[in-house]
């Protein structure tokens, strides 16, 4: 399921106060990420954000602590955890954690010398392999000391149910400098329970359970009013399900990237040439997502060629964002695109991918969005979908996510923004996920892989760079 988006979406400003999330029910998609984590697959998303060092004072853990504590008062989800409803009445809900302690979610480490990308990758890979404590708020922030050239780096990690890729960037930006902070007093640092009077947690959970029960009763009534044939609704939904999942039922080409995935994660980071991506898009008359997919496909072709493997096609899961959404949770549908990885020229491969993506948007995307809406219903169709997704089949061989952040990021305690390296999870049967982000005029790739399935992370990102240059050159 999608950890990001290949489309630019509108996300509310991270530092803007939101409506109270007193007891927000977990969506079915987000619940699937919690279920995967409970089955032993850490579903972490986030990124390593790097800032150039200037004359401002060095960033310390205490500075970050005060900033996060202040921001948690308006970014309410930072202090919320998941609660099960009484008697299993429905999916868990988000509600305030009365035991929220900012120190449980903040740490600092010294990156081993020389503090380059390799050292950062190893540390992040180890942390990204860890599962969250599901009885606490599902996020963590780490200050990375000793990064090369004296730069400032912060590693933000979220459970995928907390945010998707773009919303993770938005929420992470909540720790950046806010011009309003210099014009108004800092918020009170009183303990969370003393800031405002809120309903008791038991009351909130009971109300959520009652709302869930009413929704299920409405669903049962819809089945009953079908009249003479009480199975009419089930048959109708079976037909709808068949249409929605039709594109998943086509035979999926097997790839060397599918296999039983372990809990070990390898992160590989690299900056790509943003000007070359722009040149590729303009030269070939394609959009950014098509260009990114072609870069990945070219790298896969080089990988299989170097291995001496024959793999002409890799079916790829491509997240596509909805145009509006909360700053929390996941709000993206997905399509499957077959990336040609055989003996084509880069330009031929790009044209084929652009056409395949356009077709997928027209044919798969409406069904995918309808499928996710239906998944939020407690109905036979949602049960079928859960079974399908939980089966761990090989519907895709890779996932590619491309994010574009529309605003220049602010500095961190006066240190100017440089670049963000995205961090993604790895699926139960899918050993490679590629995240590409364009933020603040810089383009970066973050590769998440099971090292047993893809040990050649550096070769792959260098191959992406070479493919991009070839496409830009025409």
C-alpha positions, -999 to 999 in steps of 0.1 A, spaced: 0 0 0 12 35 -8 36 53 14 36 85 -7 24 100 -39 34 105 -74 13 136 -76 18 169 -59 -11 174 -33 -23 202 -12 -13 197 25 -23 221 52 6 240 68 22 218 94 22 245 121 -14 255 116 -38 246 145 -62 218 134 -96 208 146 -95 187 178 -88 151 172 -106 139 203 -112 103 191 -105 99 154 -111 64 140 -82 47 122 -89 42 85 -89 7 70 -57 15 50 -40 29 81 -52 -1 101 -35 -24 75 -1 -8 84 -7 -15 121 -16 -51 113 16 -55 92 36 -41 121 20 -66 145 30 -94 121 66 -84 123 70 -60 94 81 -25 107 61 1 87 83 31 91 83 62 69 100 95 73 133 111 62 167 125 70 165 163 67 199 181 63 206 218 69 238 237 60 257 250 90 261 288 92 270 313 120 239 305 140 244 286 173 248 248 170 215 228 173 212 209 205 189 183 218 175 207 244 166 232 216 148 205 197 130 193 229 116 228 236 106 232 200 88 199 198 71 204 232 58 237 221 46 224 187 30 194 202 4 217 217 -10 226 182 1 195 163 -22 174 185 -14 140 169 21 142 182 7 135 217 -19 109 207 -18 71 207 -41 44 194 -68 29 217 -88 -3 210 -126 2 212 -145 -17 239 -154 -53 230 -136 -49 196 -164 -27 183 -143 -14 154 -109 -2 143 -88 16 169 -90 54 175 -65 81 180 -69 100 213 -47 120 237 -21 99 256 -23 111 292 13 97 297 28 115 268 65 123 275 84 142 248 116 125 260 104 92 248 103 105 213 136 124 210 172 113 210 206 123 197 234 102 184 270 108 172 274 96 136 308 77 132 335 96 114 337 109 87 299 114 90 292 108 53 261 94 37 274 59 43 275 63 80 241 80 81 226 52 59 238 25 83 224 42 114 190 49 97 188 14 83 192 0 119 165 23 133 142 18 104 142 -19 111 127 -13 146 90 -15 153 72 12 173 57 6 207 20 7 197 10 18 232 27 52 227 25 80 200 40 66 168 68 89 160 105 96 169 130 124 161 168 120 163 194 147 161 224 134 142 257 149 154 290 147 135 276 149 99 302 159 74 310 195 67 295 205 100 259 202 87 229 197 109 208 166 103 175 154 118 160 119 112 122 118 115 105 84 118 68 78 118 46 47 118 29 46 84 -5 48 100 5 81 114 13 98 80 20 90 44 51 104 27 40 139 18 22 144 51 53 132 69 72 160 52 46 185 62 45 172 98 83 171 100 84 207 89 66 215 121 99 216 139 114 241 114 116 278 122 82 296 122 84 334 117 55 338 142 77 324 169 96 357 170 65 378 172 45 361 200 53 345 234 63 309 234 34 285 245 32 274 281 53 243 289 28 230 313 22 192 313 -2 181 286 -30 172 310 -30 207 325 -34 227 292 -71 222 288 -100 202 301 -108 173 279 -134 145 281 -124 114 299 -108 87 277 -134 61 286 -161 85 275 -144 91 242 -139 54 235 -175 46 244 -188 73 221 -165 60 193 -178 25 199 -214 37 198 -208 55 165 -191 24 151 -221 3 162 -245 26 146 -226 25 113 -227 -13 114 -264 -13 121 -270 10 91 -250 -14 70 -272 -43 82 -304 -23 74 -291 -18 39 -288 -55 35 -322 -62 50 -341 -38 27 -331 -57 -3 -363 -76 3 -371 -110 -11 -335 -119 -18 -314 -111 13 -282 -121 -6 -288 -94 -33 -264 -70 -16 -237 -96 -12 -240 -105 -49 -239 -69 -60 -209 -62 -38 -191 -93 -52 -196 -79 -87 -182 -45 -76 -152 -61 -59 -145 -82 -90 -144 -50 -111 -123 -31 -86 -97 -58 -83 -96 -68 -120 -63 -51 -126 -48 -70 -96 -60 -103 -109 -40 -103 -141 -9 -125 -140 20 -107 -124 54 -112 -139 77 -128 -114 109 -108 -106 141 -113 -86 128 -86 -63 100 -107 -48 106 -130 -19 102 -135 18 113 -102 33 131 -102 66 130 -74 93 164 -61 82 164 -28 62 191 -12 41 188 25 33 207 41 4 207 78 -3 219 99 -32 212 134 -46 202 134 -82 204 162 -108 172 181 -107 181 201 -138 185 168 -157 150 157 -146 135 190 -158 154 186 -191 141 151 -195 105 161 -190 108 190 -215 128 171 -241 105 141 -242 72 159 -235 63 138 -204 53 146 -168 75 143 -138 61 109 -126 67 93 -160 103 106 -160 109 92 -125 95 58 -134 117 57 -165 148 65 -144 139 36 -120 132 13 -149 165 21 -165 183 14 -132 165 -20 -129 175 -29 -165 212 -21 -156 209 -42 -124 195 -72 -141 220 -70 -169 249 -68 -143 235 -98 -125 230 -117 -158 193 -121 -151 165 -119 -176 136 -99 -164 118 -80 -192 91 -64 -170 87 -53 -134 52 -46 -122 54 -16 -100 31 -2 -74 26 36 -80 9 57 -53 -12 86 -66 -24 112 -41 -59 127 -38 -60 164 -42 -71 172 -6 -65 156 27 -57 159 64 -21 165 75 -24 131 92 -30 95 79 -29 83 44 -48 98 15 -36 82 -17 -49 56 -41 -26 34 -62 -21 19 -97 1 -9 -111 24 0 -140 45 -25 -159 80 -11 -162 99 -24 -193 134 -35 -182 145 -53 -213 166 -42 -242 151 -8 -250 167 26 -255 161 50 -226 138 71 -249 118 40 -260 114 30 -224 102 64 -214 76 66 -241 63 32 -231 61 41 -195 44 74 -201 17 56 -221 13 29 -195 9 54 -167 -17 74 -186 -37 43 -192 -34 32 -156 -47 66 -144 -77 64 -167 -86 27 -160 -72 17 -126 -73 49 -106 -112 53 -103 -114 16 -92 -86 20 -68 -101 50 -51 -135 33 -49 -119 2 -35 -102 22 -7 -136 39 1 -153 6 3 -125 -8 25 -136 16 52 -170 -2 54 -174 -32 76 -189 -53 48 -182 -84 28 -163 -64 2 -139 -50 28 -133 -85 43 -124 -97 8 -100 -69 3 -84 -75 37 -79 -111 28 -64 -102 -6 -40 -76 8 -30 -98 38 -22 -128 16 13 -115 9 10 -122 -28 34 -109 -55 11 -84 -72 41 -60 -76 79 -63 -78 87 -28 -66 72 5 -54 81 39 -66 70 71 -49 77 106 -61 69 137 -40 72 174 -49 70 199 -20 55 232 -33 71 255 -8 107 263 0 114 248 35 123 272 63 156 269 82 161 251 115 172 274 143 187 297 116 205 270 96 193 269 60 176 239 45 197 217 22 181 184 12 158 156 24 165 119 19 132 99 21 129 67 41 102 41 32 91 7 46 95 -26 28 66 -49 21 59 -84 32 68 -98 -3 83 -67 -18 120 -61 -12 125 -28 -29 108 6 -24 122 37 -41 114 72 -28 122 103 -49 116 137 -35 120 172 -50 121 198 -22 136 233 -22 152 229 -56 170 197 -48 162 161 -59 170 131 -37 164 94 -38 160 71 -8 162 34 -14 146 10 11 155 -26 6 159 -60 22 197 -65 18 191 -102 11 170 -93 -20 189 -62 -31 224 -60 -18 235 -37 -46 219 -4 -33 248 18 -43 249 3 -78 212 9 -81 212 46 -72 243 52 -94 224 35 -122 195 59 -116 219 88 -120 233 74 -152 199 67 -167 188 102 -158 218 117 -176 211 96 -207 175 107 -208 184 143 -204 209 141 -232 182 127 -255 
